[in-house]
Amino acid sequence: MARAILPLAAVVALIPFTSAGISFTSPKAGATLTAGSAIEVKWEESSDGPKLADLQTYELSLCAGGNTAGTFLPVRVITTQGSFAVSNIASGLIGTDVGEDSPKNAYFLKMTAVGKNGGQLVTYSDRFSYSGMKGTFDPIVKKGAADISGTSGPAADDKVVKPGAPVGDPVGAASDFEVAYTMQTGTIRYAPMQPVPGKSVTAKGNPKPLYPTSSVSIATSRLPIPKVEKTITQSQTYSVQSRENTVAAAPHPTDDMAKFLNRWKD
């Protein structure tokens, strides 16, 4: 009997957990929600991953698409300033223009939670469907959603700094730079990569902000001493190559332009 138990335990250890630290209880896996109404999101502490007491704030979004990076996109931000100390319930209005009704189980939730000691936990809910949608999916979402089967969402990514762990000066994982600056905690903050300017400038088009707007409070009294020691900006991956111009310079003019230029020598 022991020989049968040991291989089974080894197989179970290799199964990835999709709800590290946080387990979503609503919406249910495979449920069908109605577009144009509020979505109610509930969660509880999972036995695997950080405790809810070790988490501080979170950002919650409705996503659609596949289960791997690059195959899904956020279609609606539910909240950017959630607090675990307040409640384990969040809600937000989901309009009819954020996506489509098909394929089935194309939607899921993404929560980016910030640890009290630094780091973050990115976790996802099970998949569910919507009815009454009148919008259109991005081609990336459409292809990613068409390739899925079942109701499991993407795998979680746990990078929360455990209590008592030494605080270093990390360069920052790629996921650290995705957390909104105002949601980050600790003495070191992370800023996203600086965008590369376009090749042309035009007054036409409909430009959109890269990140959601944040509230601003005007100080009416003396502010506390800042606790942030430094901000690390994500390294730029864009590179530029240059070379010497080997074309000879044009000769000085000898026509009427030369006479005109000579007038200014006096």
MIDOSE-1310 file (N, C-alpha, C; in nm, 2 decimals, decimal comma, always signed):
residues 266
mara	+0,08/-0,12/+0,00/+0,00/+0,00/+0,00/+0,09/+0,13/+0,00; +0,20/+0,12/+0,07/+0,29/+0,24/+0,08/+0,34/+0,27/-0,06; +0,37/+0,17/-0,14/+0,42/+0,20/-0,28/+0,32/+0,27/-0,36; +0,19/+0,25/-0,34/+0,09/+0,32/-0,41/+0,07/+0,47/-0,36
ilpl	+0,09/+0,49/-0,24/+0,06/+0,62/-0,18/+0,17/+0,72/-0,21; +0,30/+0,68/-0,21/+0,41/+0,77/-0,24/+0,40/+0,83/-0,38; +0,38/+0,75/-0,49/+0,37/+0,81/-0,62/+0,25/+0,91/-0,63; +0,14/+0,88/-0,56/+0,02/+0,97/-0,56/+0,06/+1,10/-0,50
aavv	+0,13/+1,10/-0,38/+0,17/+1,22/-0,32/+0,26/+1,30/-0,40; +0,35/+1,24/-0,48/+0,44/+1,31/-0,57/+0,36/+1,38/-0,68; +0,26/+1,31/-0,73/+0,18/+1,37/-0,84/+0,10/+1,49/-0,78; +0,04/+1,48/-0,66/-0,03/+1,59/-0,60/+0,05/+1,71/-0,58
alip	+0,18/+1,69/-0,54/+0,27/+1,80/-0,52/+0,30/+1,88/-0,64; +0,29/+1,82/-0,76/+0,32/+1,88/-0,88/+0,20/+1,96/-0,94; +0,08/+1,94/-0,88/-0,04/+2,01/-0,93/-0,03/+2,16/-0,89; -0,04/+2,26/-0,98/-0,03/+2,40/-0,94/-0,16/+2,44/-0,88
ftsa	-0,15/+2,53/-0,78/-0,27/+2,59/-0,71/-0,30/+2,72/-0,79; -0,43/+2,73/-0,81/-0,48/+2,85/-0,89/-0,53/+2,96/-0,79; -0,53/+2,93/-0,66/-0,59/+3,03/-0,57/-0,50/+3,04/-0,45; -0,37/+3,09/-0,47/-0,28/+3,10/-0,36/-0,31/+3,21/-0,27
gisf	-0,35/+3,18/-0,14/-0,38/+3,28/-0,04/-0,52/+3,33/-0,05; -0,58/+3,34/-0,17/-0,72/+3,39/-0,18/-0,80/+3,30/-0,27; -0,92/+3,26/-0,22/-1,01/+3,18/-0,29/-1,14/+3,25/-0,32; -1,17/+3,27/-0,44/-1,30/+3,34/-0,48/-1,42/+3,25/-0,46
tspk	-1,52/+3,30/-0,39/-1,64/+3,22/-0,37/-1,76/+3,27/-0,45; -1,75/+3,39/-0,51/-1,85/+3,45/-0,60/-1,78/+3,55/-0,69; -1,82/+3,53/-0,82/-1,91/+3,44/-0,89/-1,86/+3,30/-0,89; -1,96/+3,21/-0,90/-1,93/+3,07/-0,90/-1,87/+3,03/-1,04
agat	-1,79/+2,92/-1,04/-1,74/+2,87/-1,16/-1,85/+2,83/-1,25; -1,84/+2,87/-1,38/-1,94/+2,84/-1,48/-2,07/+2,92/-1,47; -2,08/+3,01/-1,38/-2,20/+3,09/-1,37/-2,22/+3,18/-1,49; -2,34/+3,23/-1,52/-2,37/+3,32/-1,62/-2,43/+3,45/-1,56
ltag	-2,36/+3,56/-1,57/-2,40/+3,69/-1,52/-2,47/+3,77/-1,63; -2,53/+3,88/-1,58/-2,61/+3,96/-1,67/-2,53/+4,09/-1,69; -2,50/+4,13/-1,81/-2,43/+4,25/-1,84/-2,53/+4,37/-1,81; -2,47/+4,48/-1,77/-2,55/+4,60/-1,74/-2,59/+4,61/-1,60
saie	-2,54/+4,51/-1,52/-2,57/+4,51/-1,37/-2,44/+4,50/-1,30; -2,45/+4,52/-1,16/-2,33/+4,52/-1,08/-2,29/+4,37/-1,06; -2,16/+4,35/-1,05/-2,10/+4,22/-1,02/-2,06/+4,22/-0,87; -2,10/+4,12/-0,80/-2,06/+4,11/-0,66/-1,95/+4,00/-0,65
vkwe	-1,84/+4,05/-0,60/-1,72/+3,96/-0,58/-1,70/+3,93/-0,44; -1,68/+3,80/-0,40/-1,65/+3,76/-0,27/-1,53/+3,67/-0,27; -1,46/+3,67/-0,16/-1,34/+3,58/-0,15/-1,32/+3,54/+0,00; -1,24/+3,44/+0,02/-1,20/+3,40/+0,15/-1,06/+3,36/+0,15
essd	-1,00/+3,34/+0,27/-0,86/+3,30/+0,28/-0,84/+3,15/+0,24; -0,74/+3,13/+0,16/-0,71/+2,99/+0,12/-0,60/+2,94/+0,21; -0,59/+2,80/+0,22/-0,49/+2,74/+0,30/-0,35/+2,75/+0,24; -0,34/+2,79/+0,12/-0,21/+2,79/+0,05/-0,18/+2,94/+0,02
gpkl	-0,06/+2,99/+0,05/-0,03/+3,12/+0,02/-0,04/+3,21/+0,14; -0,02/+3,35/+0,13/-0,02/+3,44/+0,24/-0,16/+3,45/+0,30; -0,16/+3,49/+0,43/-0,28/+3,51/+0,50/-0,34/+3,65/+0,46; -0,47/+3,66/+0,48/-0,53/+3,79/+0,44/-0,48/+3,90/+0,54
adlq	-0,44/+3,86/+0,66/-0,39/+3,96/+0,75/-0,25/+4,01/+0,71; -0,18/+3,94/+0,62/-0,05/+3,99/+0,57/-0,07/+4,07/+0,44; -0,19/+4,09/+0,39/-0,21/+4,17/+0,27/-0,28/+4,30/+0,31; -0,25/+4,40/+0,23/-0,30/+4,54/+0,27/-0,40/+4,59/+0,17
tyel	-0,36/+4,61/+0,05/-0,46/+4,67/-0,05/-0,46/+4,58/-0,18; -0,56/+4,61/-0,26/-0,57/+4,53/-0,38/-0,64/+4,61/-0,49; -0,61/+4,56/-0,61/-0,67/+4,61/-0,74/-0,75/+4,50/-0,80; -0,87/+4,52/-0,84/-0,96/+4,41/-0,89/-1,01/+4,45/-1,03
slca	-0,99/+4,36/-1,12/-1,04/+4,38/-1,26/-1,11/+4,26/-1,32; -1,20/+4,29/-1,41/-1,26/+4,18/-1,49/-1,18/+4,16/-1,61; -1,14/+4,04/-1,64/-1,06/+4,00/-1,75/-1,13/+3,91/-1,84; -1,08/+3,89/-1,96/-1,14/+3,80/-2,06/-1,02/+3,75/-2,15
ggnt	-1,04/+3,62/-2,19/-0,94/+3,56/-2,28/-0,89/+3,43/-2,23; -0,76/+3,40/-2,26/-0,70/+3,27/-2,23/-0,64/+3,27/-2,09; -0,56/+3,16/-2,07/-0,50/+3,14/-1,93/-0,35/+3,17/-1,92; -0,29/+3,21/-2,03/-0,15/+3,24/-2,03/-0,13/+3,39/-2,06
agtf	-0,01/+3,44/-2,01/+0,02/+3,59/-2,04/+0,02/+3,62/-2,19; -0,04/+3,73/-2,22/-0,05/+3,76/-2,36/-0,17/+3,71/-2,44; -0,25/+3,63/-2,37/-0,38/+3,58/-2,43/-0,50/+3,63/-2,36; -0,49/+3,71/-2,26/-0,61/+3,78/-2,20/-0,58/+3,92/-2,17
lpvr	-0,68/+4,00/-2,15/-0,67/+4,14/-2,12/-0,78/+4,18/-2,02; -0,75/+4,29/-1,94/-0,86/+4,34/-1,85/-0,96/+4,42/-1,94; -1,08/+4,40/-1,91/-1,19/+4,46/-1,99/-1,26/+4,57/-1,91; -1,25/+4,56/-1,77/-1,31/+4,66/-1,69/-1,25/+4,66/-1,55
vitt	-1,20/+4,77/-1,50/-1,15/+4,79/-1,37/-1,26/+4,80/-1,27; -1,27/+4,71/-1,17/-1,37/+4,72/-1,07/-1,33/+4,81/-0,96; -1,21/+4,80/-0,91/-1,16/+4,89/-0,80/-1,01/+4,90/-0,81; -0,95/+5,01/-0,78/-0,81/+5,03/-0,78/-0,76/+5,05/-0,64
qgsf	-0,84/+5,08/-0,54/-0,80/+5,11/-0,40/-0,88/+5,03/-0,30; -0,89/+4,90/-0,32/-0,95/+4,81/-0,23/-0,87/+4,79/-0,10; -0,93/+4,76/+0,01/-0,85/+4,74/+0,13/-0,90/+4,61/+0,20; -0,81/+4,52/+0,23/-0,85/+4,39/+0,29/-0,90/+4,41/+0,44
avsn	-0,86/+4,53/+0,50/-0,91/+4,55/+0,63/-1,05/+4,60/+0,64; -1,11/+4,63/+0,53/-1,25/+4,68/+0,52/-1,35/+4,57/+0,50; -1,33/+4,49/+0,40/-1,42/+4,38/+0,37/-1,36/+4,28/+0,27; -1,43/+4,17/+0,26/-1,39/+4,07/+0,17/-1,49/+4,06/+0,05
iasg	-1,56/+4,17/+0,03/-1,66/+4,19/-0,08/-1,63/+4,31/-0,16; -1,64/+4,30/-0,29/-1,62/+4,42/-0,38/-1,73/+4,41/-0,49; -1,77/+4,52/-0,54/-1,87/+4,52/-0,64/-1,85/+4,64/-0,74; -1,90/+4,63/-0,86/-1,88/+4,73/-0,96/-1,98/+4,71/-1,07
ligt	-2,02/+4,81/-1,14/-2,11/+4,80/-1,26/-2,03/+4,75/-1,38; -2,08/+4,65/-1,44/-2,02/+4,60/-1,57/-2,12/+4,63/-1,68; -2,08/+4,72/-1,77/-2,16/+4,76/-1,88/-2,18/+4,66/-1,99; -2,26/+4,69/-2,08/-2,29/+4,59/-2,19/-2,18/+4,60/-2,30
dvge	-2,09/+4,70/-2,29/-2,00/+4,73/-2,40/-1,86/+4,67/-2,38; -1,84/+4,60/-2,27/-1,70/+4,55/-2,24/-1,66/+4,43/-2,32; -1,75/+4,35/-2,38/-1,72/+4,23/-2,45/-1,83/+4,17/-2,51; -1,82/+4,03/-2,53/-1,92/+3,96/-2,60/-1,98/+3,84/-2,51
dspk	-2,08/+3,78/-2,56/-2,14/+3,67/-2,48/-2,07/+3,54/-2,50; -2,00/+3,53/-2,61/-1,94/+3,40/-2,64/-1,79/+3,43/-2,67; -1,70/+3,33/-2,65/-1,74/+3,19/-2,61/-1,77/+3,18/-2,47; -1,82/+3,06/-2,43/-1,87/+3,04/-2,29/-1,75/+3,04/-2,20
nayf	-1,77/+3,10/-2,08/-1,67/+3,10/-1,97/-1,54/+3,18/-2,02; -1,57/+3,29/-2,09/-1,45/+3,37/-2,14/-1,40/+3,47/-2,03; -1,48/+3,49/-1,92/-1,45/+3,59/-1,83/-1,39/+3,53/-1,70; -1,31/+3,61/-1,63/-1,26/+3,58/-1,49/-1,21/+3,70/-1,43
lkmt	-1,18/+3,70/-1,30/-1,14/+3,81/-1,22/-0,99/+3,80/-1,19; -0,93/+3,92/-1,19/-0,78/+3,93/-1,16/-0,77/+4,02/-1,04; -0,71/+3,97/-0,93/-0,68/+4,05/-0,81/-0,53/+4,06/-0,79; -0,48/+4,19/-0,78/-0,34/+4,22/-0,75/-0,34/+4,27/-0,61
avgk	-0,29/+4,19/-0,52/-0,29/+4,22/-0,38/-0,14/+4,26/-0,33; -0,13/+4,37/-0,25/+0,00/+4,41/-0,21/+0,02/+4,37/-0,06; +0,13/+4,31/-0,04/+0,16/+4,26/+0,10/+0,20/+4,37/+0,19; +0,18/+4,36/+0,32/+0,21/+4,46/+0,42/+0,36/+4,47/+0,43
nggq	+0,44/+4,37/+0,40/+0,59/+4,37/+0,41/+0,65/+4,39/+0,28; +0,57/+4,41/+0,17/+0,62/+4,43/+0,04/+0,59/+4,31/-0,05; +0,61/+4,32/-0,18/+0,57/+4,22/-0,27/+0,43/+4,22/-0,30; +0,38/+4,13/-0,39/+0,24/+4,12/-0,42/+0,20/+3,98/-0,46
lvty	+0,07/+3,96/-0,45/+0,01/+3,83/-0,49/-0,09/+3,86/-0,60; -0,07/+3,80/-0,72/-0,16/+3,81/-0,83/-0,24/+3,68/-0,84; -0,37/+3,69/-0,82/-0,45/+3,57/-0,82/-0,57/+3,59/-0,91; -0,63/+3,48/-0,95/-0,74/+3,48/-1,05/-0,86/+3,39/-1,00
sdrf	-0,98/+3,43/-1,04/-1,09/+3,35/-1,01/-1,12/+3,24/-1,11; -1,22/+3,15/-1,08/-1,26/+3,06/-1,19/-1,34/+3,14/-1,30; -1,36/+3,07/-1,40/-1,42/+3,14/-1,52/-1,58/+3,14/-1,51; -1,63/+3,24/-1,58/-1,78/+3,25/-1,59/-1,82/+3,32/-1,71
sysg	-1,95/+3,32/-1,74/-2,00/+3,38/-1,87/-2,08/+3,50/-1,84; -2,11/+3,57/-1,95/-2,20/+3,69/-1,95/-2,30/+3,68/-2,06; -2,42/+3,73/-2,03/-2,53/+3,74/-2,13/-2,57/+3,88/-2,14; -2,61/+3,92/-2,26/-2,65/+4,06/-2,28/-2,54/+4,16/-2,32
mkgt	-2,42/+4,10/-2,35/-2,31/+4,19/-2,40/-2,34/+4,23/-2,54; -2,30/+4,36/-2,57/-2,32/+4,42/-2,70/-2,19/+4,47/-2,76; -2,08/+4,45/-2,69/-1,95/+4,50/-2,74/-1,88/+4,40/-2,82; -1,75/+4,43/-2,84/-1,67/+4,33/-2,92/-1,54/+4,31/-2,84
fdpi	-1,49/+4,19/-2,86/-1,36/+4,15/-2,80/-1,24/+4,19/-2,88; -1,13/+4,22/-2,82/-1,01/+4,24/-2,89/-0,97/+4,11/-2,95; -0,90/+4,11/-3,07/-0,86/+3,98/-3,13/-0,78/+3,89/-3,04; -0,70/+3,95/-2,95/-0,62/+3,87/-2,86/-0,71/+3,80/-2,76
vkkg	-0,81/+3,87/-2,71/-0,91/+3,80/-2,62/-0,99/+3,70/-2,69; -1,03/+3,72/-2,81/-1,12/+3,63/-2,89/-1,04/+3,50/-2,91; -0,92/+3,51/-2,95/-0,84/+3,39/-2,98/-0,81/+3,31/-2,85; -0,77/+3,39/-2,74/-0,73/+3,32/-2,62/-0,85/+3,25/-2,56
aadi	-0,97/+3,31/-2,56/-1,09/+3,25/-2,51/-1,13/+3,13/-2,58; -1,11/+3,13/-2,72/-1,15/+3,02/-2,80/-1,07/+2,89/-2,77; -0,95/+2,91/-2,71/-0,86/+2,80/-2,69/-0,88/+2,73/-2,55; -0,96/+2,79/-2,47/-0,98/+2,74/-2,33/-1,08/+2,62/-2,32
sgts	-1,06/+2,55/-2,22/-1,16/+2,44/-2,19/-1,17/+2,43/-2,04; -1,29/+2,42/-1,99/-1,31/+2,41/-1,84/-1,34/+2,55/-1,78; -1,33/+2,56/-1,65/-1,36/+2,68/-1,58/-1,25/+2,73/-1,50; -1,13/+2,67/-1,51/-1,01/+2,72/-1,43/-0,95/+2,84/-1,49
gpaa	-0,92/+2,94/-1,40/-0,86/+3,06/-1,45/-0,70/+3,04/-1,45; -0,63/+3,15/-1,48/-0,48/+3,14/-1,49/-0,43/+3,11/-1,35; -0,30/+3,06/-1,35/-0,24/+3,02/-1,22/-0,19/+3,15/-1,15; -0,19/+3,14/-1,01/-0,16/+3,26/-0,93/-0,01/+3,28/-0,93
ddkv	+0,03/+3,40/-0,89/+0,18/+3,43/-0,88/+0,20/+3,50/-0,75; +0,26/+3,43/-0,66/+0,28/+3,47/-0,52/+0,42/+3,52/-0,50; +0,44/+3,65/-0,48/+0,57/+3,72/-0,45/+0,56/+3,81/-0,33; +0,47/+3,77/-0,24/+0,45/+3,85/-0,11/+0,57/+3,82/-0,02
vkpg	+0,63/+3,93/+0,04/+0,74/+3,92/+0,13/+0,68/+3,86/+0,26; +0,74/+3,75/+0,31/+0,69/+3,69/+0,43/+0,73/+3,77/+0,55; +0,65/+3,77/+0,66/+0,68/+3,84/+0,78/+0,82/+3,79/+0,84; +0,90/+3,88/+0,87/+1,03/+3,85/+0,93/+1,14/+3,83/+0,83
apvg	+1,10/+3,83/+0,70/+1,20/+3,81/+0,59/+1,29/+3,93/+0,58; +1,42/+3,92/+0,55/+1,51/+4,03/+0,54/+1,47/+4,12/+0,43; +1,48/+4,25/+0,45/+1,44/+4,35/+0,35/+1,57/+4,39/+0,27; +1,57/+4,36/+0,14/+1,69/+4,39/+0,06/+1,66/+4,51/-0,03
dpvg	+1,74/+4,52/-0,14/+1,72/+4,62/-0,23/+1,70/+4,56/-0,37; +1,58/+4,49/-0,39/+1,55/+4,42/-0,51/+1,54/+4,50/-0,63; +1,58/+4,44/-0,75/+1,57/+4,51/-0,87/+1,42/+4,51/-0,91; +1,34/+4,41/-0,87/+1,20/+4,41/-0,90/+1,16/+4,31/-1,00
aasd	+1,07/+4,22/-0,98/+1,02/+4,13/-1,08/+0,93/+4,21/-1,17; +0,90/+4,15/-1,29/+0,82/+4,21/-1,39/+0,68/+4,25/-1,33; +0,63/+4,16/-1,25/+0,50/+4,18/-1,20/+0,49/+4,30/-1,10; +0,61/+4,33/-1,03/+0,61/+4,44/-0,93/+0,58/+4,57/-1,00
feva	+0,62/+4,59/-1,13/+0,60/+4,72/-1,19/+0,46/+4,74/-1,24; +0,38/+4,63/-1,24/+0,24/+4,64/-1,28/+0,15/+4,69/-1,18; +0,19/+4,70/-1,05/+0,11/+4,75/-0,94/+0,11/+4,90/-0,94; -0,01/+4,96/-0,93/-0,02/+5,11/-0,93/+0,07/+5,16/-0,82
ytmq	+0,13/+5,27/-0,84/+0,23/+5,33/-0,75/+0,16/+5,36/-0,61; +0,04/+5,41/-0,62/-0,03/+5,44/-0,49/-0,07/+5,32/-0,41; -0,07/+5,20/-0,47/-0,11/+5,08/-0,40/+0,01/+5,01/-0,34; +0,13/+5,05/-0,37/+0,25/+4,99/-0,32/+0,28/+5,03/-0,18
tgti	+0,35/+4,94/-0,10/+0,39/+4,97/+0,03/+0,54/+4,94/+0,05; +0,59/+4,97/+0,16/+0,73/+4,95/+0,18/+0,81/+5,07/+0,15; +0,94/+5,06/+0,17/+1,03/+5,18/+0,15/+1,08/+5,19/+0,01; +1,06/+5,08/-0,07/+1,10/+5,08/-0,21/+0,98/+5,07/-0,30
ryap	+0,96/+5,16/-0,39/+0,85/+5,16/-0,49/+0,90/+5,13/-0,63; +0,81/+5,09/-0,71/+0,84/+5,05/-0,85/+0,76/+5,13/-0,95; +0,83/+5,18/-1,05/+0,76/+5,26/-1,16/+0,77/+5,19/-1,29; +0,67/+5,19/-1,37/+0,68/+5,12/-1,50/+0,78/+5,18/-1,60
mqpv	+0,81/+5,10/-1,70/+0,90/+5,14/-1,80/+0,85/+5,26/-1,87; +0,95/+5,35/-1,90/+0,91/+5,48/-1,97/+0,88/+5,44/-2,12; +0,76/+5,49/-2,17/+0,72/+5,46/-2,31/+0,82/+5,52/-2,41; +0,83/+5,46/-2,53/+0,91/+5,51/-2,63/+0,82/+5,60/-2,72
pgks	+0,87/+5,73/-2,75/+0,80/+5,82/-2,83/+0,77/+5,76/-2,97; +0,66/+5,80/-3,03/+0,62/+5,75/-3,16/+0,71/+5,82/-3,27; +0,70/+5,77/-3,39/+0,78/+5,82/-3,50/+0,72/+5,94/-3,56; +0,60/+5,97/-3,53/+0,54/+6,09/-3,59/+0,45/+6,16/-3,49
vtak	+0,42/+6,28/-3,51/+0,34/+6,36/-3,42/+0,22/+6,41/-3,50; +0,10/+6,38/-3,46/-0,02/+6,43/-3,53/-0,12/+6,47/-3,43; -0,20/+6,57/-3,47/-0,31/+6,62/-3,38/-0,44/+6,54/-3,39; -0,44/+6,44/-3,48/-0,56/+6,36/-3,50/-0,55/+6,24/-3,41
gnpk	-0,66/+6,16/-3,41/-0,66/+6,04/-3,32/-0,74/+6,07/-3,19; -0,74/+5,97/-3,11/-0,81/+5,97/-2,98/-0,72/+5,92/-2,88; -0,62/+5,99/-2,83/-0,53/+5,94/-2,73/-0,60/+5,90/-2,60; -0,55/+5,80/-2,54/-0,60/+5,75/-2,41/-0,49/+5,75/-2,31
plyp	-0,52/+5,77/-2,18/-0,42/+5,76/-2,08/-0,37/+5,62/-2,06; -0,24/+5,60/-2,03/-0,19/+5,47/-2,00/-0,24/+5,41/-1,88; -0,26/+5,49/-1,78/-0,31/+5,44/-1,65/-0,43/+5,52/-1,60; -0,51/+5,46/-1,51/-0,63/+5,53/-1,46/-0,59/+5,65/-1,38
tssv	-0,67/+5,75/-1,37/-0,64/+5,87/-1,30/-0,65/+5,84/-1,15; -0,58/+5,92/-1,07/-0,58/+5,90/-0,92/-0,63/+6,03/-0,86; -0,69/+6,01/-0,74/-0,74/+6,13/-0,67/-0,63/+6,21/-0,61; -0,65/+6,34/-0,60/-0,55/+6,43/-0,54/-0,62/+6,51/-0,42
siat	-0,55/+6,51/-0,31/-0,60/+6,58/-0,19/-0,50/+6,70/-0,16; -0,55/+6,81/-0,15/-0,47/+6,93/-0,12/-0,44/+6,94/+0,03; -0,31/+6,95/+0,06/-0,27/+6,95/+0,20/-0,32/+7,08/+0,27; -0,38/+7,07/+0,38/-0,42/+7,19/+0,46/-0,34/+7,20/+0,59
srlp	-0,26/+7,11/+0,62/-0,17/+7,11/+0,73/-0,04/+7,04/+0,70; +0,05/+7,04/+0,80/+0,18/+6,99/+0,78/+0,17/+6,84/+0,75; +0,24/+6,79/+0,64/+0,23/+6,65/+0,61/+0,34/+6,57/+0,68; +0,31/+6,44/+0,70/+0,41/+6,35/+0,77/+0,54/+6,34/+0,69
ipkv	+0,64/+6,29/+0,76/+0,77/+6,27/+0,69/+0,76/+6,15/+0,59; +0,80/+6,16/+0,47/+0,78/+6,05/+0,37/+0,86/+5,93/+0,42; +0,81/+5,81/+0,39/+0,87/+5,69/+0,43/+0,93/+5,61/+0,31; +0,91/+5,66/+0,19/+0,96/+5,60/+0,07/+1,11/+5,64/+0,05
ekti	+1,20/+5,54/+0,05/+1,34/+5,57/+0,03/+1,38/+5,59/-0,11; +1,33/+5,51/-0,20/+1,37/+5,52/-0,34/+1,26/+5,47/-0,43; +1,26/+5,51/-0,56/+1,17/+5,45/-0,66/+1,26/+5,39/-0,77; +1,23/+5,26/-0,80/+1,31/+5,19/-0,90/+1,22/+5,19/-1,03
tqsq	+1,27/+5,25/-1,14/+1,20/+5,25/-1,27/+1,24/+5,13/-1,35; +1,15/+5,06/-1,41/+1,18/+4,94/-1,49/+1,27/+4,97/-1,60; +1,37/+4,89/-1,62/+1,47/+4,91/-1,73/+1,41/+4,91/-1,87; +1,46/+5,00/-1,95/+1,41/+5,02/-2,08/+1,47/+4,91/-2,17
tysv	+1,38/+4,84/-2,24/+1,43/+4,73/-2,33/+1,45/+4,78/-2,47; +1,41/+4,91/-2,50/+1,43/+4,96/-2,63/+1,57/+5,01/-2,65; +1,64/+4,98/-2,76/+1,78/+5,02/-2,78/+1,79/+5,09/-2,91; +1,89/+5,18/-2,91/+1,91/+5,26/-3,03/+2,06/+5,24/-3,08
qsre	+2,08/+5,23/-3,21/+2,21/+5,21/-3,27/+2,24/+5,34/-3,35; +2,36/+5,38/-3,35/+2,40/+5,50/-3,43/+2,53/+5,47/-3,50; +2,55/+5,55/-3,60/+2,68/+5,53/-3,68/+2,72/+5,67/-3,73; +2,84/+5,68/-3,77/+2,90/+5,80/-3,83/+2,84/+5,83/-3,97
ntva	+2,81/+5,95/-4,00/+2,77/+5,99/-4,13/+2,89/+6,01/-4,22; +2,91/+5,92/-4,32/+3,03/+5,93/-4,40/+3,01/+6,01/-4,53; +2,89/+6,07/-4,54/+2,87/+6,16/-4,66/+2,94/+6,29/-4,64; +3,02/+6,33/-4,74/+3,09/+6,46/-4,74/+3,00/+6,58/-4,73
aaph	+3,05/+6,68/-4,66/+2,97/+6,80/-4,64/+2,95/+6,87/-4,78; +2,84/+6,94/-4,80/+2,82/+7,02/-4,92/+2,92/+7,13/-4,93; +2,97/+7,17/-5,05/+3,06/+7,28/-5,06/+2,99/+7,41/-5,04; +3,07/+7,52/-5,01/+3,01/+7,65/-4,99/+2,95/+7,70/-5,12
ptdd	+2,84/+7,78/-5,11/+2,78/+7,82/-5,24/+2,87/+7,92/-5,31; +2,86/+7,92/-5,44/+2,94/+8,01/-5,53/+2,85/+8,10/-5,61; +2,72/+8,09/-5,60/+2,63/+8,17/-5,68/+2,58/+8,30/-5,61; +2,47/+8,35/-5,64/+2,42/+8,47/-5,57/+2,40/+8,45/-5,42
makf	+2,38/+8,33/-5,37/+2,37/+8,30/-5,23/+2,51/+8,34/-5,16; +2,62/+8,31/-5,23/+2,75/+8,34/-5,18/+2,77/+8,49/-5,16; +2,72/+8,56/-5,26/+2,73/+8,71/-5,25/+2,65/+8,76/-5,13; +2,53/+8,70/-5,11/+2,44/+8,74/-5,00/+2,51/+8,71/-4,87
lnrw	+2,57/+8,60/-4,85/+2,63/+8,56/-4,73/+2,76/+8,65/-4,70; +2,83/+8,69/-4,81/+2,95/+8,77/-4,79/+2,91/+8,91/-4,73; +2,79/+8,95/-4,75/+2,75/+9,08/-4,70/+2,75/+9,09/-4,55; +2,74/+8,97/-4,49/+2,73/+8,97/-4,34/+2,87/+8,94/-4,28
kd	+2,97/+8,94/-4,36/+3,10/+8,92/-4,30/+3,16/+9,05/-4,24; +3,11/+9,16/-4,29/+3,17/+9,29/-4,25/+3,13/+9,32/-4,10
